[in-house]
Amino acid sequence: MLNQINLADIRAFVLISQLGNFTKAADAMGVSRSHVSRQISALENQMGVTLLTRTTRTLRLTQAGERFYRQCEHALHQIDQALIAAVDDTEQVRGLIRINCVGGYLGEELIANAVAKFMTCHPDVRIDLDFSSHRIDLIEDQFDIAFRMGALEDAGFIAKHLMTVDMVTLASPSYIATYGEPTHPRELSQHRALTGSVTKWHYRHATQTNTHVDVNVKGKLTSKNGRSLVAGALAGNGIIRVPRVYCEQEISEGYLVEIMPDWQIASVPFSAIFHKDRYQPKRLREFVDFIKQEFSA
């Protein structure tokens, strides 16, 4: 009986376990919720094991379901890699590349333009470019490559350094005229700040390199999109801490002014990350090489 179990039903079970409910799994597979429910019922009946405990509000793996999920997730990952390796055309660059990237100037200008150029060179490639800024998991969220700012902690990924991002603290002349200009990071608590996801701002003294200050700021505007922070600063609404590349022209033309010149922010690496243990189809290898060339240029 076990040798008649449908692999599609196992895939459905693994996806439900990853996403946490039937509806999300059905949407991901492009089928109805009732179809997914029938798949799980058929799988449990053929195995003679209850894998999921279901109520109107909750979904929970049984002990047997938890063990089955862990083993099947690993096995399906291996199968997927084998399939990719088997069907990938070593001579042609084609197929889908799923990309996750930070938004703002880095993603919406640099990466988006690089993607457009790459697609022009390789018309048989399809790109799914996602700018969601949550901390994604490449395997669980099914991305092939991600672009991230900051230090990368997960040793399970390969990181290709693309550029070093200089950080600056800025305000508009109108803000300074109205609220004054802070000269020390501790004074920021008395000012209006516009913040992204980072609300603990770290500074080091320009000449006294062992002198560091951390400041917790509360944003009058909070947004994970750099463009909105720059727009708010230009309007005189507050002080921002952003990558210099977001607003080099505004700085050079005097619309935004660097403040607290005695205090510096550590530069941040910008990297492409992808799976260490995953077979890389030709389209992904070509894309990574193309991105590296774009940034080096």
TAHUGI-V282208 format. One record per backbone hydrogen bond with DSSP energy under -0.5 kcal/mol. NH is the residue of the N-H (numbers start at 1). CO is the residue of the C=O. If there is no record, write none. Layout:
NH:CO
NH:CO
This chain:
4:1
5:2
9:6
10:6
11:7
12:8
13:9
14:10
15:11
16:12
17:13
18:14
19:15
20:16
25:21
26:22
27:23
28:24
29:25
30:26
31:26
36:32
37:33
38:34
39:35
40:36
41:37
42:38
43:39
44:40
45:41
46:42
47:43
48:44
49:44
51:49
53:60
54:52
55:58
60:53
62:51
66:62
67:63
68:64
69:65
70:66
71:67
72:68
73:69
74:70
75:71
76:72
77:73
78:74
79:75
80:76
81:77
82:78
83:79
84:80
85:81
86:82
87:83
88:84
90:88
94:92
95:124
97:126
99:97
99:128
100:145
101:130
102:147
107:103
108:104
109:105
110:105
111:106
112:107
113:109
114:110
115:111
116:112
117:113
118:114
119:115
120:116
121:117
122:118
125:122
126:95
128:97
129:127
130:99
130:128
136:134
138:136
141:137
142:139
143:138
144:98
145:98
146:273
147:100
148:271
150:269
153:151
155:153
157:154
158:274
160:272
161:159
162:270
163:270
165:163
165:268
166:164
168:242
170:168
170:240
171:257
176:172
177:173
178:174
179:175
180:175
180:176
187:184
188:185
189:186
190:187
191:188
193:191
193:218
194:239
195:193
195:221
196:198
199:197
201:199
201:215
202:200
203:213
204:264
205:208
205:211
206:262
209:207
211:208
212:210
213:203
215:201
217:199
217:215
219:217
220:193
221:193
223:195
226:224
228:225
229:225
230:226
231:227
232:228
233:229
234:230
235:231
236:233
237:232
239:192
240:170
241:194
242:168
244:166
246:243
247:244
251:247
252:248
253:249
254:251
255:250
256:250
257:171
259:169
260:182
263:260
264:204
268:165
270:163
271:148
272:160
273:146
274:158
276:156
281:279
284:281
285:281
286:282
287:283
288:284
289:285
290:286
291:287
292:288
293:289
294:290
295:291
296:292
297:293
